[in-house]
Amino acid sequence: MDADMAKPLATVHDETYNWLKKFPPFDALGYDATHELLSASTQVSVEAGETIAKEGEAVQSVYIIRSGFATVTSSGGASRSLKPGDVCGWMETFLGQVYQCHVVASSRMELLKVTSDVLQFNSCKSSYQRQYNLGLARYMAKQLEELEEESKDSSRRLQAMTPYLVSAPKCGIVGNSSYADRLRKQVVAASRDVQKRPVLIFGERGLEKANTAALIHFGSFYRKKPMVAVNADRLDARGVELFGRGDKPGLLDLLQEQGGGTLLINNVNELPSTLIPRVKQLFEEKTYQHQLLGMAMSDNRKASDVRVVMTAEKPCPQFDPFITVIKVPPLRVRPSDVKDLVRYTLSVMNKLPVNNSGGNNKPSKAAAAPSSSPPDGTTTTNTAAALKVVVEEAGNGGVAKMTIDTGRGDPATLASSSDPTRTIAATTTAIFVSQLSSAKAPDDESKAMAEVVVAGRTTSPFAEAFSPGSTVGTSTSSGSATMTSLDNCSSSSSSSSSRGAAVQRQKTLLSDAALKRLLSYTWPGNIKELRSAVERATVIVDQTEGGGASQLPEEVFWSAMQGKDRFRWNLLSSYPLLKDILRSEFWPDGLNFKFTAYVYPVLVALLLWGPQDRDHNFVLNFFWAWWWPLSFVAFLFLGRVWCAVCPFMIYGELVQKWRIASGASLMKWPREMGEEYGPWFLLSLFAGILIWEEVWDLPNTASLSGWLLILITVGAMVCSAIFERRYWCRYLCPIGGMNGMFAKLSMTELRARQGVCSGECSTYHCYKGGCAVPPEGLESVGCPLYSHPAQLTDNRHCVNCMECLKACPHS
């Protein structure tokens, strides 16, 4: 404030006197009292943005606004405006307090600066103290009437907005995947956007996009303002519900009267085409058109400080230049978040009592309904009508007394209220009934700031909204933001007791088998379907076990099953002994290197140097009359199981071990070449075998049959000496190619739970090999055919070696 611009008022100017007498409390002052007030005043000028009073500082002067406007803010964030005729600092001076708020000039102002000593309670420096006290009493009564009228208007607006109010978010962005982290950062960035750009949140059904929109609002600096929601498909072509028409205010009008807020438009992709230009105008120009009857809309534009958040199931390119776009990823691409979502849902369900009569244990809808009371907690009783001001002369010192009957209890109770109307009434009662020289001001509005109580601890709503694994508890309301609880255990208990006997629920967990089933499901309904499945499973277990079950079994999640899995039978879980055998050293290495590796050369020798006809060579007879047809039968039941015990590749692996032991480095697979030329190569070899078989009569010639086995074995050994793992088996072996083609008909297959692999596994030892990983993973060399079990669509590239089963830490 520029002190050089201060000008003493040596005399009482008629213009200043007449202007001052228009406003309370000065209209109650006599000529001499006004003359004394002006004589103790100086006129000062203040530029826009300058501070007039700082909260917490001692009051040195009282300011009367001559012209211009000022903004009054408190530490709680509440604000109001001061206009010409208003007074700043008189109440604090009268009570002997420091400034209770922060006052900043909104424009250039002319002020009358009055020395605070003149207006102090029972001041000895003024002979007109009685008139000053009476004027202040009338000024406070007028303020009370204005606040009462403002409370009525606020109640009317809130009543109109009640069906549209959005409660606090149920939870934050749950999950620790990279998708969840990115979404969480996008939500935080949108909530901190000071420009309040419109936001479009799009994604599939069931992703709780409205909850994400609530996170943006309640995590922002305007969280105290109301948030309302409307469905785009329910709007008419004129958008009356949104923009208003005639005497009927729209949601934008109501929010603007509340000082701003957030408008949520659900399913904006279904917005009527006639409203798209008006919504674009709102985004681009920050204005909207409220059509008055008999007036063109272009003649009635209104400025808007309302932030718009939209949800949709697909992008809306018509709004792209003006909006911030946030895509919510579906659950099928982030299965690792399924576990966190299940844990969060169970934590919520564990807080609810068990209803043995089979009642629904879901959170009460009544608890989640927005409050219909005004946002600041005021009531709508006619305080102005109950206000009775009686001014009388007191014999002791002539101090004016004022009695106020608010009908709302004693002063101590009123002073503790956050209701601004009741606060003024309480302060007035304390001043004029008790005649206190000082009184403690009511708590600042910040004490009523909305907070969320989570699991017995209090945190700010912003921190809780964006925590990776947020939980939900009770919420309170402040300002115009109504924050209600997702679940209120006490109310749920009382309501459930009327339906049946409520039993304290034991902590319910999820069995490993059930978790694997949930991870394997794709969840087309996303978060909503997952939460519904967990809640339904919990209710089923409660009805059967009476709330005593500690784990949810796999069977209660019968709905969380892929269509292709509905007629599958898991042999590994049904026969643990079979699983133990397949994970043991016996299969297939023990069988191959301790038995087949020694028997195979003996059989080949009998073919080369033994009898050459079937009648006298049992090996030749077994090879063509039994092994060959039985292998075709095995395709239907066991797929490509022969390749797991194939003697050709046994010697190929022996060559590989010898090469590695000698320090050689095996080459990586030329995959592109194998994919392009491998099928033609094995087809040529298979055709050559058929021709050789028919022309030279291999089924009846033992030595030629032996040389056939030797040639295939040599091919496997040569490829194994050059390339790592089983390149020959995957791309070049003619028998392997035939086995892979017919193995597609097999009724048994080895498959991974895709959700478990993508959501739980981080080692991939089933594919690349590695050391043992607890709890069940064994040391493994990885898949010999470089196939990942979660990516297999048929049995063509699976030889049933069980390396993936041995390496998997999740069995």
Secondary structure, 3 states (H helix, E strand, C coil): CCHHHCEECCCCCHHHHHHHCCCCCHHHCCHHHHHHHHHCEEEEEECCCCEEECCCCECCEEEEEEECCEEEECCCCCEEEECCCCEECHHHHHHCCECCCEEEECCCEEEEEEEHHHHCCCCCCCCCHHHHHHHHHHHHHHHHHHHHHHHHHHHHHHHHHHHHECCCCCCCCCCCCHHHHHHHHHHHHHHCCCCCCCEEEECCCCCCHHHHHHHHHHCCCCCCCCEEEEEHHHCCCCCHHHHCECCECCHHHHHHHCCCEEEEEECHHHCCHHHHHHHHHHHHHCEEECECCCCCHHHCEEECCEEEEEEECCCCHHHHHHCEEEECCCHHHCCHHHHHHHHHHHHHHHCCCEECCCCCCCCCHHHHCCCCCCCCCCCCCCHHHHCCCCCECCCCCCCCECCCCCCCCCHHHHHCCCCHHHHHHHHHHHHHCCCCCCCCCCCCHHHHCCCEEECCEEECHHHHHCCCCCCCCEECCECCECCCCCCCHHHHHHHHHHHCCEECCCCCEECHHHHHHHHHCCCCCHHHHHHHHHHHHHHHHHHHHCCCCCEECHHHHCCCCCHHHCCCCCHHHHCHHHHHHHCCCHHHHHHHHHHHHHHHHHHHHHHHHCCCCCCCCHHHHHHHHHHHHHHHHHHHHHCCHHHHHCHHHHHHHHHHHHHHHCCCCCECCCHHHHHHHHHHHHHHHHHHHHHHHHHCCHHHCHHHHHHHHHHHHHHHHHHHHHECCCHHHHHHCHHHHHHHHHHHHCCCCCCCCHHHHHHCCCCCHHHHCECCCCCCCCCECCCCCCCCHHHCCCCCCCCCCCHHHHHCCCC
